[in-house]
Amino acid sequence: MKNKPIAIAESYYTALGQKNSTAMSQYLHPEVQFTSPIAQMRGKDAVLEAAKKLFTLFKTLTIRAKFGNEAQAMVVVDLDFPPPAGIFPSAVLLNIKEGLIEKIEIFFDASLPSKK
C-alpha cells in the first residue's frame, strides 16, 4: 500500500509543476500554514495566490525524491527558472492530517550555484 502522506505530497507538487491551482486546492487544509525563508502565510487562499505568482516565474518543477511516515512527507524538488537563476533545489516538509496538508515548510539555500 502506498504511503498516504507521500501520495498527497507527490500529487500536490505534481499539480504545482503543472501550474494547476485547482488541483492543488483539493490537498490544502483551509488554514494551512506556509513557511519559507522568504515568506510566511496562513490559509488556503493565500497559499494558492502565492503559487499563482510562482507559476509565472518557473519553467518546470521536477520531483527528485520523496519519503515520509503516517503524518509527514518530505519532498525534494528542482525548480527550473529562466537564466540567470537556473535550477533551484528545495526541500519541503509537509504535515498532513486527515488527508489534507496542514503545514508546508520549505528549505532552500539561495546562495547555491545553478546546476546549469
HELIX and SHEET records of a PDB file:
HELIX    1   1 LYS A    4  GLY A   17  1                                  14    
HELIX    2   2 SER A   21  SER A   25  1                                   5    
HELIX    3   3 LYS A   44  PHE A   55  1                                  12    
SHEET    1   A 6 GLN A  40  ARG A  42  0                                        
SHEET    2   A 6 LEU A  28  THR A  35 -1                                        
SHEET    3   A 6 LEU A 100  PHE A 107  1                                        
SHEET    4   A 6 GLY A  86  LYS A  97 -1                                        
SHEET    5   A 6 GLN A  72  PHE A  81 -1                                        
SHEET    6   A 6 THR A  60  GLY A  68 -1                                        
END                                                                             
